[in-house]
């Protein structure tokens, strides 16, 4: 038996280690092997994900995730994750995918990969009621006399700083905290995603808020996965296409975005 040259043996050993290392396997094969799809999401972004009265995480994204596991033949595990730690959680294998209404941005795409967009939204404005008629566009808020608020680390914050740089800006850990600043008269406007604001005005009433519902940004939302998972990405994009073609997507959209019956179970 001939001896394998030292360098060749070393290289072969490294390759063998890589192929046997589960961290280098495609996430899709890992999901099928473990029998569980682990989803990171922050349940504070209605109607995408929110906690109901029984402590269950419900919403548009969890319902889509439920359809995913039916297709995959595995179980679903929803992992409540703080927004500022949601990408680190994915990168450290605490979950397989982020499904939390995340906007696809160049900065995030340097760290993780995104599926094809499953929805396009934009930033909108919720105003104090007494500013009705005086503020007709987000542009009217771009002056030092106004105080605006949004959630820390979101595209709402990015838009507020970019388009309303002259206004006094404050960031908050949650959407609810930022919104209540406006409801309680401590801030003049809340800058945030159109789906959330559409529901929020229904919660707090038109007697307290004015909704400037025309988005002033265009933001595609996607599901985030770790880089180097072509098979998982292919499956996700195929699943999205199939879901839209067969009508399941439209059914869930009607349930969460065109109907507010679900609010009774979360308030």
C-alpha positions in Angstrom: 0.0 0.0 0.0 1.5 3.3 -1.1 1.8 6.1 1.4 -0.4 9.1 0.7 1.8 12.2 0.4 1.7 14.4 3.6 0.3 17.5 1.9 -2.3 15.5 0.0 -3.4 13.7 3.1 -3.7 17.0 5.0 -5.8 18.5 2.3 -8.0 15.4 2.1 -8.5 15.5 5.8 -9.6 19.1 5.7 -12.1 18.4 3.0 -13.4 15.4 4.8 -13.8 17.5 8.0 -15.7 20.2 6.0 -18.1 17.7 4.5 -18.8 16.0 7.8 -19.2 19.3 9.6 -23.0 19.9 10.0 -22.5 23.6 10.0 -21.5 23.3 6.3 -24.6 21.4 5.3 -27.5 23.2 3.7 -30.0 24.3 6.3 -32.9 22.6 4.4 -31.3 19.2 5.0 -30.7 20.0 8.7 -34.4 20.9 9.1 -35.5 17.6 7.5 -33.0 15.7 9.6 -34.1 17.3 13.0 -37.8 17.4 12.0 -38.2 21.0 13.2 -38.3 24.4 11.5 -37.0 27.0 14.0 -38.3 30.5 13.2 -37.0 33.7 14.9 -39.5 36.5 15.1 -40.3 39.4 17.4 -44.0 39.2 18.3 -44.6 42.9 18.6 -45.2 43.8 15.0 -48.9 43.5 14.2 -50.3 42.1 12.1 -47.2 40.2 11.1 -46.6 38.7 14.5 -48.1 39.4 17.9 -48.9 37.6 21.1 -52.6 36.7 21.8 -54.4 36.6 25.2 -53.3 33.0 25.7 -49.6 33.8 25.2 -49.4 32.3 21.7 -47.5 33.9 18.9 -49.9 34.6 16.0 -50.0 36.6 12.9 -49.3 36.7 9.1 -45.8 35.3 9.4 -46.6 32.5 11.9 -49.5 31.4 9.6 -47.1 31.3 6.6 -44.6 29.3 8.7 -47.4 26.8 9.6 -47.9 26.2 5.9 -44.2 25.8 5.4 -43.9 23.0 7.9 -46.9 21.2 6.3 -45.0 21.2 3.1 -41.8 20.1 4.7 -43.4 17.5 7.0 -41.8 18.8 10.1 -42.8 20.5 13.3 -42.7 24.3 13.9 -40.9 26.1 16.7 -41.5 29.9 17.0 -38.7 31.6 18.9 -39.5 35.0 20.3 -36.4 37.2 19.8 -35.7 40.8 20.5 -35.3 42.8 17.3 -31.7 44.0 18.0 -30.7 40.4 18.5 -32.6 38.7 15.7 -29.8 38.5 13.1 -27.2 37.4 15.7 -29.7 34.7 16.7 -29.9 33.4 13.2 -26.1 33.5 12.7 -25.5 31.5 15.9 -27.9 28.8 14.8 -30.6 29.6 17.3 -33.0 29.4 14.5 -33.2 28.4 10.8 -34.9 31.5 9.4 -36.1 35.0 10.3 -39.8 35.6 9.5 -40.5 38.9 11.1 -41.5 41.4 8.5 -37.9 42.3 7.9 -37.1 44.8 5.2 -34.4 43.7 2.6 -31.6 46.2 2.8 -28.1 46.4 1.4 -26.6 46.5 4.9 -28.5 43.4 6.1 -27.8 41.6 2.8 -24.1 41.8 3.6 -24.6 39.5 6.6 -27.6 37.3 5.6 -29.4 36.2 2.5 -33.0 37.0 1.7 -35.7 35.2 -0.1 -37.6 36.9 -2.9 -39.8 39.7 -1.4 -43.1 38.4 -0.1 -44.6 41.8 0.4 -43.7 45.5 -0.4 -44.6 48.1 2.2 -43.6 51.7 3.0 -43.2 54.2 5.8 -46.2 56.2 6.8 -47.1 58.8 9.5 -49.5 58.8 12.5 -50.1 62.3 13.7 -51.5 63.9 16.8 -55.2 64.7 16.1 -54.8 68.5 16.6 -52.3 68.6 13.7 -55.0 67.5 11.2 -55.0 69.8 8.2 -51.8 71.5 9.3 -49.6 68.6 8.4 -50.6 67.2 5.0 -47.4 65.3 4.2 -44.4 63.8 5.9 -42.4 66.7 4.4 -44.3 69.2 6.6 -42.8 67.5 9.7 -39.2 68.3 8.6 -38.7 71.3 10.9 -37.3 71.7 14.4 -40.7 72.6 15.9 -41.9 69.0 15.6 -41.0 65.9 17.6 -41.1 62.5 15.9 -40.6 59.0 17.1 -40.0 55.5 15.8 -38.6 52.1 16.8 -34.9 51.6 17.4 -33.0 49.8 14.6 -35.8 49.7 12.1 -36.3 51.2 8.6 -38.8 53.6 10.3 -35.9 55.0 12.2 -33.7 55.2 9.1 -36.5 57.0 7.2 -37.1 59.4 10.0 -33.4 60.4 10.2 -33.0 60.5 6.4 -36.2 62.4 5.4 -37.0 64.3 8.6 -33.5 65.3 9.7 -34.5 68.7 10.9 -37.2 67.4 13.3 -36.4 66.3 16.9 -36.2 62.5 16.8 -36.5 60.0 19.6 -36.1 56.2 19.3 -37.8 53.6 21.5 -37.3 49.9 22.1 -40.8 48.9 20.9 -43.4 50.2 18.4 -45.9 50.6 21.2 -43.7 52.8 23.3 -43.0 55.1 20.4 -46.6 55.2 19.3 -47.8 56.1 22.9 -45.6 59.1 22.9 -47.9 60.5 20.2 -51.1 59.2 21.7 -50.1 60.9 25.0 -49.1 64.1 23.3 -45.4 63.9 24.1 -44.5 63.6 20.4 -46.1 64.9 17.2 -45.8 62.0 14.9 -44.9 58.3 14.8 -43.0 57.1 11.7 -43.5 53.4 10.9 -44.6 50.7 8.4 -48.0 51.2 6.7 -49.5 47.8 7.8 -48.7 48.5 11.5 -50.0 52.0 11.4 -53.2 51.0 9.7 -54.0 48.6 12.6 -52.7 51.1 15.2 -55.2 53.8 14.3 -58.0 51.2 14.6 -56.8 50.4 18.1 -56.3 53.9 19.4 -59.0 55.6 17.4 -59.3 58.5 14.9 -60.2 60.8 17.8 -56.6 60.7 18.9 -54.6 60.1 15.7 -54.5 61.1 12.0 -53.2 58.5 9.6 -51.2 59.9 6.6 -51.5 56.6 4.8 -49.5 57.3 1.6 -46.1 55.6 2.0 -43.1 57.8 1.3 -40.7 54.8 1.0 -40.8 51.5 -0.8 -39.5 48.5 1.1 -39.5 44.9 0.1 -39.9 42.4 2.9 -38.1 39.0 2.9 -37.3 35.9 4.9 -33.7 35.9 6.2 -31.4 32.9 6.2 -27.8 32.2 6.8 -25.5 32.7 3.7 -24.4 29.5 1.9 -27.8 27.8 1.8 -28.8 27.6 -1.9 -31.1 24.6 -1.5 -33.0 26.2 1.3 -33.3 29.5 -0.6 -34.5 27.6 -3.7 -37.2 25.8 -1.7 -38.4 29.1 0.0 -38.8 30.9 -3.3 -40.6 27.9 -4.8 -42.9 27.7 -1.8 -43.7 31.5 -2.1 -44.5 31.1 -5.8 -46.7 28.1 -5.1 -48.5 29.7 -2.2 -49.4 32.8 -4.3 -50.4 30.7 -7.3 -52.7 28.5 -5.3 -54.4 31.3 -3.4 -53.1 30.6 0.1 -51.2 33.9 0.3 -54.3 35.9 -0.6 -56.4 34.1 2.1 -53.9 34.9 4.8 -53.5 38.5 3.5 -57.3 38.9 3.7 -57.3 37.4 7.2 -54.6 39.7 8.7 -54.6 42.9 6.6 -58.2 43.3 5.4 -59.9 42.1 8.6 -59.5 43.3 12.2 -61.5 40.5 13.9 -58.2 39.1 15.2 -57.7 42.2 17.3 -60.3 40.9 19.8 -57.9 38.1 20.7 -54.8 40.2 21.3 -56.1 43.2 23.2 
